């Protein structure tokens, strides 16, 4: 689980959409599970900040839409089982037939997560998936994701602006310098054991040291940007 963090404009989401095959790659290449990325594919699933559910379909049907495309040779019962399992693990076992208008923002994002994991991807891409949620729902969904990954073992990359979220969820944090011309400034390993326990982690001095290093890096980047502007002006 790697998080990418940096100030706005450093290219975080561009990196993610290139891996997803949604953006052209200007140079170099991206390899996922031994194969170079040539475009979108079911081996990479994306959860965006907005779940973008089809409003005329219930939760079950929204997830089934992708399952039908990825598992065309599976039986109807097998595809139904995949959808039900995916919605169950995100906590929507009792809301499968609800429409988006009947669900809260957090519930809609759970459908988005279920839709992604139902594809059994080799890589899960999270583009600020909790950015529009209140803090309590945000923490709940962080743990939903981590519990799924503890079982499914999917390589995951998350774009985030939240240092606490990055430290709590990640194995490594990729810190980007400011754009234009942004690059990887530092990659910080996070050594908390899995499965993660939020209360235990928050009580450790390591959590606050990781957080301090991360905030210091971001502050240094912003200071350098202001110095460059002052010299240019």
C-alpha positions as CSV (number, residue, x, y, z in Angstrom):
1,X,0.0,0.0,0.0
2,X,1.7,3.2,-1.2
3,X,0.3,6.7,-0.8
4,X,1.2,9.6,-3.0
5,X,1.1,13.0,-1.3
6,X,2.0,16.5,-2.3
7,X,0.7,20.0,-2.8
8,X,-2.0,20.7,-5.5
9,X,-0.6,20.7,-9.0
10,X,2.3,18.3,-8.4
11,X,0.7,15.6,-10.6
12,X,-0.6,13.1,-8.1
13,X,-3.8,12.3,-9.9
14,X,-2.1,12.4,-13.3
15,X,0.2,9.6,-12.1
16,X,-2.8,7.6,-11.0
17,X,-4.8,8.1,-14.2
18,X,-1.7,7.1,-16.2
19,X,-1.5,3.8,-14.3
20,X,-5.2,3.3,-14.9
21,X,-4.6,3.8,-18.6
22,X,-6.9,6.9,-18.8
23,X,-4.1,9.4,-19.6
24,X,-1.4,9.2,-22.2
25,X,2.2,8.6,-20.9
26,X,4.5,11.3,-22.2
27,X,7.7,9.2,-21.8
28,X,8.8,6.0,-20.2
29,X,6.4,3.2,-19.4
30,X,4.2,1.7,-16.6
31,X,4.3,-2.0,-15.9
32,X,1.7,-3.8,-13.8
33,X,2.2,-7.5,-13.0
34,X,4.7,-7.9,-15.7
35,X,2.7,-6.2,-18.5
36,X,3.1,-2.7,-19.8
37,X,0.0,-0.6,-19.5
38,X,-1.5,0.2,-22.9
39,X,-4.9,1.5,-21.8
40,X,-7.7,0.8,-19.3
41,X,-8.2,-2.8,-18.2
42,X,-9.9,-4.8,-15.4
43,X,-6.5,-5.6,-13.9
44,X,-6.6,-2.0,-12.5
45,X,-9.7,-0.7,-10.6
46,X,-10.2,2.9,-9.7
47,X,-12.2,4.4,-6.8
48,X,-12.6,8.1,-7.4
49,X,-13.5,10.9,-5.0
50,X,-17.0,10.8,-6.4
51,X,-18.5,7.3,-6.9
52,X,-20.3,8.4,-10.1
53,X,-23.1,5.8,-9.7
54,X,-25.8,5.4,-12.3
55,X,-28.8,6.9,-10.6
56,X,-31.4,4.6,-12.3
57,X,-29.6,1.5,-11.0
58,X,-29.6,0.2,-7.4
59,X,-26.3,-0.7,-5.6
60,X,-26.5,-4.3,-6.8
61,X,-27.0,-3.3,-10.4
62,X,-24.2,-0.7,-10.3
63,X,-21.7,-3.3,-9.2
64,X,-23.2,-6.0,-11.5
65,X,-22.5,-3.7,-14.5
66,X,-18.8,-4.2,-14.2
67,X,-19.0,-7.8,-13.2
68,X,-20.9,-8.6,-16.4
69,X,-18.2,-7.1,-18.5
70,X,-15.2,-8.7,-16.7
71,X,-16.8,-12.2,-16.2
72,X,-18.9,-12.7,-19.3
73,X,-18.5,-16.5,-19.2
74,X,-19.5,-16.9,-15.5
75,X,-23.0,-18.1,-14.8
76,X,-25.7,-15.7,-13.6
77,X,-25.5,-17.3,-10.1
78,X,-21.7,-16.9,-10.0
79,X,-21.9,-13.2,-11.0
80,X,-24.7,-12.6,-8.4
81,X,-22.5,-14.2,-5.8
82,X,-19.5,-11.9,-6.7
83,X,-21.7,-8.8,-6.4
84,X,-23.3,-9.9,-3.1
85,X,-19.9,-10.8,-1.6
86,X,-18.4,-7.4,-2.6
87,X,-21.3,-5.4,-1.2
88,X,-21.3,-7.5,2.0
89,X,-17.6,-6.8,2.7
90,X,-18.1,-3.1,2.5
91,X,-21.1,-3.2,4.9
92,X,-24.0,-2.9,2.5
93,X,-25.6,-6.4,2.8
94,X,-28.9,-4.8,3.8
95,X,-28.8,-2.0,1.2
96,X,-28.1,-3.8,-2.0
97,X,-31.4,-2.8,-3.6
98,X,-31.2,0.9,-2.6
99,X,-30.8,3.5,-5.3
100,X,-28.1,6.3,-5.0
101,X,-30.7,8.9,-4.1
102,X,-31.6,6.7,-1.1
103,X,-28.0,6.5,0.2
104,X,-25.7,8.8,2.0
105,X,-22.4,9.9,0.5
106,X,-20.5,7.3,2.6
107,X,-22.9,4.6,1.4
108,X,-22.4,5.6,-2.2
109,X,-18.7,5.5,-1.8
110,X,-19.0,2.0,-0.3
111,X,-20.7,1.0,-3.5
112,X,-17.8,2.5,-5.5
113,X,-15.4,0.4,-3.4
114,X,-17.5,-2.7,-3.9
115,X,-17.6,-2.1,-7.6
116,X,-13.8,-1.9,-7.7
117,X,-13.0,-5.0,-5.6
118,X,-15.6,-7.1,-7.5
119,X,-13.3,-7.0,-10.5
120,X,-10.6,-8.8,-8.5
121,X,-8.0,-6.3,-9.8
122,X,-4.2,-6.8,-9.5
123,X,-4.0,-3.1,-8.5
124,X,-6.5,-0.9,-6.7
125,X,-6.2,2.8,-7.4
126,X,-7.7,5.2,-4.9
127,X,-8.0,8.9,-6.0
128,X,-8.7,10.8,-2.8
129,X,-11.6,8.4,-2.1
130,X,-12.6,10.0,1.2
131,X,-12.1,13.6,0.3
132,X,-15.9,14.5,0.3
133,X,-16.8,12.7,3.5
134,X,-17.1,13.8,7.1
135,X,-14.3,12.8,9.4
136,X,-16.2,9.9,11.1
137,X,-17.3,8.4,7.8
138,X,-13.8,8.9,6.5
139,X,-12.3,6.8,9.3
140,X,-14.9,4.1,8.9
141,X,-14.1,3.7,5.2
142,X,-10.4,3.8,5.8
143,X,-10.9,0.7,8.0
144,X,-13.2,-0.9,5.4
145,X,-10.4,-0.6,2.8
146,X,-7.8,-1.9,5.2
147,X,-9.9,-4.9,6.2
148,X,-10.6,-5.8,2.6
149,X,-6.9,-5.5,1.7
150,X,-5.9,-7.7,4.7
151,X,-7.9,-10.5,3.1
152,X,-7.6,-9.8,-0.6
153,X,-3.9,-8.7,-0.6
154,X,-4.4,-6.3,-3.5
155,X,-1.5,-3.9,-4.3
156,X,-2.9,-0.4,-3.7
157,X,-2.0,3.2,-4.5
158,X,-3.8,6.0,-2.9
159,X,-3.7,9.8,-3.7
160,X,-4.3,11.8,-0.6
161,X,-3.9,15.3,0.9
162,X,-4.3,14.0,4.5
163,X,-1.0,13.2,6.3
164,X,-2.7,11.2,9.1
165,X,-4.5,9.1,6.5
166,X,-1.3,8.4,4.6
167,X,0.6,7.4,7.7
168,X,-2.2,5.2,9.1
169,X,-2.9,3.3,5.9
170,X,0.4,3.0,4.0
171,X,3.4,0.8,3.8
172,X,5.3,3.6,2.0
173,X,4.5,7.2,1.4
174,X,5.8,8.8,-1.9
175,X,6.2,12.6,-1.2
176,X,6.1,14.7,-4.4
177,X,7.9,18.1,-4.8
178,X,5.9,21.0,-6.0
179,X,5.0,21.5,-9.7
180,X,5.7,22.4,-12.4
181,X,8.5,19.9,-12.9
182,X,7.4,17.9,-9.8
183,X,9.3,14.7,-9.0
184,X,9.5,12.2,-6.3
185,X,11.2,14.0,-3.4
186,X,11.3,11.2,-0.9
187,X,9.8,7.8,-0.2
188,X,9.2,7.1,3.5
189,X,8.6,3.5,4.7
190,X,6.0,3.0,7.4
191,X,6.8,0.2,9.7
192,X,3.5,-0.5,11.5
193,X,2.4,-4.1,11.5
194,X,-0.8,-5.3,9.8
195,X,-3.6,-5.6,10.5
196,X,-3.6,-2.1,11.8
197,X,-5.3,-0.9,15.0
198,X,-6.0,2.8,14.9
199,X,-6.0,3.4,18.7
200,X,-2.8,1.5,19.2
201,X,-1.1,3.3,16.3
202,X,-2.2,6.7,17.4
203,X,-0.7,6.1,20.8
204,X,2.8,5.4,19.4
205,X,5.5,8.1,19.2
206,X,6.4,6.6,15.7
207,X,3.1,7.8,14.3
208,X,3.8,11.4,15.3
209,X,7.4,11.2,14.0
210,X,6.2,10.0,10.6
211,X,3.6,12.7,10.6
212,X,6.2,15.3,11.6
213,X,8.6,14.2,8.8
214,X,5.8,14.3,6.2
215,X,4.6,17.8,7.3
216,X,8.2,19.1,7.3
217,X,8.7,17.9,3.8
218,X,5.5,19.6,2.6
219,X,6.4,22.8,4.4
220,X,9.9,22.8,2.9
221,X,8.5,22.3,-0.6
222,X,6.1,25.3,-0.1
223,X,9.0,27.4,1.3
224,X,11.2,26.6,-1.8
225,X,8.3,27.5,-4.1
226,X,7.9,30.9,-2.5
227,X,11.6,31.5,-2.6
228,X,11.7,30.7,-6.4
229,X,8.8,33.1,-7.0
230,X,10.5,35.8,-5.0
231,X,13.7,35.5,-7.1
232,X,11.7,35.4,-10.4
233,X,9.7,38.4,-9.4
